[in-house]
């Protein structure tokens, strides 16, 4: 059996350090907003070459607090890709804003910059782009649109830790980079966790207040806030794994290269571009017989996942918002995509076994 992911195996190389981190927090007896969080925030900011990182409870909350910190007028429109994970859209809705879906580029699966400007109205205040599957968007074009129309930019980096566009890291282009450190991410905690990076001190201060009941000082609340703090234990675990993020990404690239070089032409493979360093949080292939293919691989003992079976505009939770609207490219992607094993836990031998099974499918 080759599982899609095996978190126990993935974390085994870090086990001694993770246990040491756990013991350090346990012995100190300080579990919220303490030294370990400060250390991780400094390390994660330094990794990205930015001034600030604020640890947040999870990736969705990171997006919500980033949007809240912009203080946009109620009902403002935020452009977001039509094929993103629903969290990107839920964050906009949670802030009393209107998500406007823009179709992706069928080649890269990221938002198609050539379609963005047609969706801009006087109510448009921000772009929320998602670097899906570990590949960054076309940021030169997006930054030009941002500047031309005076828009804010939030990057959803939940799948792109360590990925770059023209040598610049995910999360460092806009006002905010929002990250999830869910356990399966390229940089994963051992529970829910998230973070926000930025270069503006006022934004950093606002986000720090928002995550802690709107407070700088215990029992004194300056703004309406929430409880969205990253705890000490997860911060300690993340510090351990951050040191080897580049190594983990390099391993994913090695496995991805095997797929790219050896899979038969019946599969549509991820695009590879010279300006991008992709980190393959997800290695997805597309095939018109996706469901039959998934069943076939399951019978061969190979785990797969569909990211994602239902596009946002077809989700029951959003059906009233997008009733009557069509997003054919998102539909095509969601109907044909299949994610295959490509994790730090997998060996090259396992990937060659997956390749053999895929190439025998008909």
Steps between C-alpha positions, in 0.01 A plus 500: 500500500627844404290753693435846364658636820643344814547762771658259747770411250537860387572616856731215602820685395402782737385283790786568742489876441121511520510321835769741621281792395203351678702449817637854489150647485368261763783579740465875453126484569416792269261388224353813337681807356838405638864463400455213251248699301731801487786280382297342222360835388852641474626193315213490253531873427876462451450204265285723279713811533208699641471704818214327676324169554197460725408148607131422450279206599453362146509591133138612471540731798819638346304602190216646707729709719697625201176618340378648829824696536434673167177642646315492168148646474223245547396347169830574329587254226804275520614311192586135562561197273196289415682169560664575836437308819185639660695649795616786275138589431372436852750753635354770276144417597592493870618860474174626349660536156397367160711233327515546125614184324746518211585193295845338510750438224431139399874445459618614845175475702572842649285809446521619138635858510354573157151461648545709815442849366167409342378412851608828662221743593492817712434273800814291445748567778728196513640197324529172689715268294572137588827334401336164435679166523831672582534709182497878528272714289624725219597771745646756257165540328304487826720765662454725195121466533521568873693820440290614205174470695623586849402162647618316809652156453480201733682180406352170611821303545350193667650273232814692408744510794840568349377536143631789292424710195812650342685428824246679721325291765127439525342746741744785440323681215186647655392670819469158665605142446269258683617147581349180628723260693246218497684169557505399131647829376858529376567666835254321726437520873361213707158662514329811370729800453542801275689822451505839330805682364524869409737797491273770643526561874146633530359192327706277726375681810138477385526128428662439839210679668239320290636155591489580872154644576597840359751544779864601545480471877301239690145614585538825298330473163547773241316345204254219436716190485495121504684204645725391213836439665763245396589304813849442637508127430422532129746789469772280650420219255502741205841636597636146486364433153569845350873421512442225244228655286733548204616138529141376509411711196806373312386143567153576363663647190707185451185288512314742271783480246456122488132545416569769242765291326324164505121531492328413175350776281144392585532720811495878517790585731582811704654782298868565563627854440849648525386796715345275764640279773202276567482317833239237403283506807271316262611314188183485297438333170190533285323227307152480342438168680606634838253302712582173325871579538464564873318170547767319299779646716312414817483138385877515446549621857586857403336784691376811324297809587283732289586866553213579476191297404259796513591851377405791727212626286333159527535467877167499684627769738554742210218398267297819546804718438585349161161381377481529121872570459728268307867426549582236237876496555460440872248226419739333256785501751289365783355225280834371371767568765659232717776548758755221516765421766780759517599560861812522712392159633523329161804333345609514137432126479140551608451774242638275224247238611221760470630596155493138389139462610395824334667411172315169491158667536276496197 
